[in-house]
Amino acid sequence: MAAQDGSSVFTSTTITETTGEAEHEQIEEIEVIFGTFGRIVVNCNLEVISNLEPVGASLVHLCLSNQNITRMSGLSSLRQLRHLYLQQNRISRIEGLESCRKLKTLWLYDNCLTRVENLGFCTDLRELWLQNNKIQTLKATSGGISELVNLQRLNLANNRLRDVDEFEHLRKLVV
């Protein structure tokens, strides 16, 4: 399947075409062995992100929203990734983004996050959606929001924020 920009797209339809199975609810893990996909959009109750190395050089857009993912693992080979959508999962910690230095969009809303951390490598990040989590504090710590100097859009609605002091360096943030 091709996207509007001509890049290959891996979707639930691709799974059906490949396996002949239309029901994806029981799939817990997908392993991509060969292929160059610009986008991966999957909706089949995944629990694990793994073995994305074969698409690491080409993957720009990864959407694994509304799954059962608990950890941000398996992202280390995605050096070209610009848009990551992991909203509506069960992720409790931001991690695994060290190689995703070109990331511009990160959606982690409706998860189980309690802290904002490990974002220091994502200096190109423009959009960060963290609403509907359990975040209580935004302290100026290494890897926190204060290092995201290119951040333009931030959503922290419906969290448990009590202590905030991270916005001083965010001059591009649209209020």
N, C-alpha and C positions, 0 to 999 in steps of 0.2 A: 504494500500500500504506500502511496506517496502523499506527502503533505503539500500544501499550496506552494511552498518554496522549492519543491522538487526533491526534498530529502525523504528518506524512507521513514515510515512510521510503524512502530510495533504497538498493536492494540489488542483488545479482546477478540476482535474480528480475525486478526492474524493468528491467534491461538486456535480459534475454531477452524480456520482454513488449514492450519498445519496438522492439528490432531484429529479433526473430524468430530470433535466433541463440542457441543454447544453449551454445556453446563460447566461453569468455571468455579462454582462456589467451593468445591473441595480442593482446589489447587492451593497449596501452601507455599510453593517455591517455584520460580521459573529460572531456568539456567539458559542463558543465551550463549551458544557455542560459536556460531559464525554469524556474521551480519554486520552491516554498517547502518545504523539507525541514527537519524538526527533527533527523533522523538520516540519516547516510550511512554505510552498511556495505557495502564492496566487497571482493571477493576475486577478482582476475583478473590478477595479476602486473603491476600498474601500476608505471611507472617515474617518473612525474612527477605532482606535485600542481599543478593549474593551473585557472585561471578558475572560482573558487568565488564570485566576486562576486555572481552572481544569488541565491545562497542565504545570503549573508553575514549578512543581517538576521535570519534565522530558524534557522540551523544551530546546534544546541546539542551534538550528539554526532557525532563523526567517527571512524570506525574504518577504517583503512587498514593493518591488520596483515597480516603475511606476504605482502608484495608485494616489489617490487624497487626501492623508492624509495631514492635516495641523498641527497637534499636536502630539508630542511623549507622548501620554497618554496610560494607560493600561498596562504598563510594570512592575509595582511594584512587581508582583508575580513571575517574571522570574529570580529566584535566580541562576539557572543553565545555563542561556543563555551565550553562548560564541561567537556567530556570529550573528550580527544584520545588515540587509541590508534594508535600507530605502531610497535608492537613487531614484531620479526622482519622487519626490513628491512635496508638497508645504509647507514643514516644515520651519518655520521661527525662531524657537528657539530650542536649545538642552536642553532637560529636561527629567525628569522621569527615570533616570538611577541609582538612589540611591541604588536600590537592585541588580543591574546587576554588581556586583563586580567581576565576573569571565569573563566579556566581554573581548575578545581578538581582535575581528574585528568589526569595525563600519564604514559602508559606508553611508555617507550622501551627496554625491555629487548630483549636479543638483537639489538643493532645493532653498530656499529663505533665507538662514542664513546670518546674518550680523555680528554675534559675535561667538567666540568659548568660551563656558562657561559650567558650570555644569558637568564637566568631572572628577572632583576630586575623585569620588568614583570608577572610572574605572582604578585603578592603574595597572591592569594587561593588559591593552590595548596595542596591538602590531601594529595594522594597523588602520589608520584613513584616510579616503578619504573624502576630503572636497572641491574638485575642482568644478568649475562652480557654485559658490554661490555669495554672495555680501559682503563677509568678507573684512573689511577695515583695521582692526588693530589686532595685536596679542600682547597685553600687558600682562606682568606677573601678573595675577590676580588669586585670589582663584578660583579653579575649571577650570582653563585654561590648555593649552597645557603643560606648564612648570611642572605640577604635574604628567605628564605621563612618568615616569622615565623608563618604559619598552618599550616605543614606538620605533618601528624599521622602519616603513614605514608611511610616511605622504605625502599626495598630496594636495597642495593648489593652483594648477594651475587655471588660469582664474578667479581670484577673483579681488577685488579692493584694494589690500594691499598697505598701505601707511606707516604704522608704525609697525615694527616687533622687538620685544626684548624678545622672549620667548624660545629660543633654547639653552640657556646656560646649562641647567640641563639634556638635552636629549642626554646622552652619547651613547645610543644604536642606535640612529637614523642613518640609512644608507643614506649617501648623494650621 
